[in-house]
């Protein structure tokens, strides 16, 4: 096994583990748990009503839109190391084919 394949394998493991951790970590906005990149939760289950319908509607819309935005950002942050890890795996597989042909 060549040193470049070892480095690619270690980098792939590092990137894929990082993507996994990012995928399962919860996103929280103003004390509301929005869920993770894999599973979205309703952030409004733990909110406290103020008694003012207009203020409650505004806060509901603000929290929902903030959670949606942060979930999308988290999904993109998961996709980047995931794509890098898969790219390292494919590059290692291509190098394996070249190493086998050399012998």
N, C-alpha and C positions, 0 to 999 in steps of 0.2 A: 504494500500500500504506500503510495507516494505521499510526501509531506503536504502537497497541495490538497490531496483528497482528505487528509486528516484535518487540515485547517478548514476546508469547506464543510466537513461533517460537524466539527465543533461549532462553527458559525451558524450552521443550519439548526443545530440543537438549541443554541442560545437564542436565535431569532424566533424559533417556533415556541419555545417556553415563554419568551417575553410576550408573544402574541396571545398565548393562552392565558397568561396572567391579566393582560389588558382586557381580554374578552370576558372574564368572569368577575372583574372588580366592579363594584356598584358605583353609579354616578349619583351624586347628591347635589341638589340645588336648594339653598335656603332651608335646609333641614328636611326637605322632601326627598325620599328615595325614589329615583327614577328607574332603577333597574340596572342591568348591565348591557353590554353590546349584543349579547346573545338573547337575553330575555328582558323585555321591557315590562315595567310594573306601572300601575296607576299611581302617580305621585300625589293624588288628591285624597287618598284614603286616610292620611294622618293630618290633614290640615285642620286648623281651628277656624270656625266661622266667627265673623266679627259682629254679625247682626245686621250689617248694612248690605243689602243685596247688590248694589252697584260695586262696592268695594270687594265683596266676595267674588263676583263675576270677573272683575279685573284681575284679582290675585290668581284665580283659577286659570284664566287665559295666559297670564304671565308665566306661571309655573309650568303649565303644559307646553308652551312654546319654548321656554328655556330648556326643559327636559328633552324635548324633541331635538333641539339643536345640539345639545351636548351628547345625546345618544348617537347622532349622525357623525359628529366629530370623533367620538370614541370608535365607531365602526371603521372610519378611515384610518385611525391610528392603529387599529388591529390589522387592517388589510396590508399596510406597508411592511411590517416585519414578517407577516405571513407570506407575502409574495417574495420577499427576500429569502426566506427560509426555503421555500419551494424552489426558487431559482438556484440556491446553493445545492440542493439535492439533485436537481437535474444536471448541474455542472459537474458534480461529483460522479454521476452516472456516465456522463460523456467521457470524463477522464478515465473511468474504469475501462471503458471500451478501448481507449487508446493504450492503456497499460497492458491489457490483454493481447492486443495486436503486436506490441513491441517484443513479446516473448515468443 
